[in-house]
Amino acid sequence: MPLATPLPATGDRETFARAHWGQAGLEVLGNQDSGVQGGLARADWLIRCPSSQAGLEAGNTVSALLF
């Protein structure tokens, strides 16, 4: 899936970033902290972020799960 917004680098473990589908592709939602439930409520996609992944710019392609 195409990224419409940048995706920050990940740490030493695999994570899933919450995102919303917009006109230009996946829009990464702001605060990704695990305790923030508002972003999860607005999300309709999870972007798979492998461990030690470098930050990605808009336009890159990512693996994502629709829910």
C-alpha positions in Angstrom: 0.0 0.0 0.0 1.3 3.5 -0.7 2.2 5.9 2.2 0.6 9.3 2.0 2.6 10.6 5.0 6.1 9.7 6.4 6.5 6.7 8.7 9.1 7.0 11.5 11.9 4.5 12.0 11.2 1.5 14.3 13.2 0.2 17.2 14.5 -3.3 17.9 11.1 -5.0 17.7 8.4 -5.4 15.1 5.5 -3.0 15.5 2.2 -2.1 13.8 1.5 1.6 13.1 -2.2 2.7 13.1 -3.2 4.4 9.8 -6.2 5.7 8.0 -6.9 5.4 4.2 -6.9 8.9 2.6 -7.0 10.1 -1.1 -3.3 9.7 -1.5 -2.8 6.4 0.4 -2.2 5.4 4.0 -2.0 8.3 6.4 -0.1 7.4 9.6 -2.0 8.6 12.6 -0.3 10.9 15.1 0.4 9.4 18.5 1.2 5.7 18.2 1.7 5.1 22.0 0.0 1.9 23.1 -2.2 3.7 25.7 -3.7 6.1 23.2 -7.0 4.6 22.1 -8.3 7.6 20.1 -6.0 6.7 17.2 -7.0 3.1 17.3 -10.6 4.1 17.0 -9.9 6.2 13.9 -7.6 3.7 12.3 -8.8 1.3 9.6 -5.3 -0.1 8.7 -2.3 -1.4 10.5 1.1 -0.9 8.8 3.6 -3.7 9.5 6.9 -2.1 10.6 9.7 -4.7 10.8 12.3 -4.3 13.5 15.1 -1.8 12.8 13.2 -0.4 9.8 14.5 3.0 8.7 12.0 5.9 8.4 10.0 6.0 5.2 8.9 9.0 3.2 5.5 9.5 1.6 5.2 7.5 -1.6 7.0 4.4 -0.3 5.1 1.1 -0.4 4.4 -0.7 2.9 2.7 -4.0 4.0 -0.6 -3.3 5.7 -3.6 -5.1 7.2 -7.2 -3.8 6.7 -9.4 -4.3 9.7 
